[in-house]
Amino acid sequence: MLSNLTLLLLCQLAGEVLARLLGLPLPGPVVGMALLFGGLVARRRMPVGLEETAHGLLRHLALLFVPAGVGVTLYLPLIADEWLPISFSLLASTAATIAVTAAVMRALAPRRSSDG
């Protein structure tokens, strides 16, 4: 499990480094996730235990939102002043995410024949 956590953290670190060196408009963890995905595709199989490690992290994902929630309380006055643009951006980004997810699902889902 430790080697798999190390792999995940190294991918994130490489993503951070690449994002900063190349001035990419993407967060380092997103670049790192793309690197991990590319590595898994190139390898054509999942390293032993990586899936279990990932599921373990996902089970406790809610704990990672606690610091962000605490940080939001620091900016409550600013959020109160800017509630309209924040609300609009949340609604628009949610709608866009649903639309893109539906389009990807439709494109990747196997086609069903209409003859039954």
N, C-alpha and C positions, 0 to 999 in steps of 0.2 A: 504494500500500500504506500509506503514511503517513497518508493521509486516512482510510482504513478503521480503522487502529489508533486514530487520534484519535476516530473515531466510537464505537468499542468502549469506550475509556476515558472518554469523555464520558457514555455511558450508565451506566457503573459509578459515576462521580462523581455523576450525578443521582440514582441509586439510593441512594447513601450519604447524600446530603443529605436526600432524602425520608424515608428510614428514620429518620434522627435527628430531623428536624423534627417528623414525625408520631408518633414513638415507636412505630414498627412493630416487631412481634416477629420481623422477618425481617432477614437480613443485607442490607446495601446492594447487594452484587453480584447477589443474587437479584432485588431490586427493579429494578436496572438491566437485568437480562436480560429481565424482564417488559416494561420500557419499550422495549427494543430489539425484542422480539417484536411489541409493539403497533404500533411504528413500521413494521416490515416488513409487517405485515398491512394497515395503513392505506395504505401505499405500493403494495402489491400486486405488488411485484417487488423483487428483490435488487439493491442498488447494485453497480455494476461493481467487481469485484475483492474484494468482501467475503467471498465464499465461499472464495476462494483464501487470503485473509488468515486466516480462521478455521481452515482446514485446516492452514496453517503453524503456527499456535499450538497446535493439537491434536497435531501431530506431535511437539512438544517439551514436551508437558504434563508428562511425568515429571520434568523439571527443576524444575518448580514445587513438587514434593513434597519436594525435598531439605531446604529450610528447616524444613518441618513435621516431617520425620523427625529432624532434629537437635534440634528443640524437644522432641520426645517423650523423647529420652534424658535431658533435663534433669529430667523428672518420673518417671523409672523407679522411685524409691522409693515415690512416691504410687501409681503404677500397681500396684506389687507389693502394696501394702496394700489396694487397692480392686479387685482382679482379678475378683472374682465379679460385682459390679454392672456393671463394664465389659464383661465377657464376655456377660452376659445382655442388656445393651442393644445390643451389636453383633449378636448372634444375632437378637434381636427386630426390630431395625431392618432387617436384611438380609431377613428373612422378610417383613416388611411391604412393603419395596421390591419384592420379587419379586411379591408378591400384587397390589400396585397396578399394576405394570407389566403383568402378565398381564391384569388387568381392563381397562386402557386399550387394550391391544393387541386384546383381544377386541371391545371396543366400536368401535374404529376400523378394524379389518380388514374388507375387503370380504367379504360373505357368499358362500359357495359353494352352489350348488344341489345337492341330493342326487340329482337325476336324471342326473347324469353328464356 
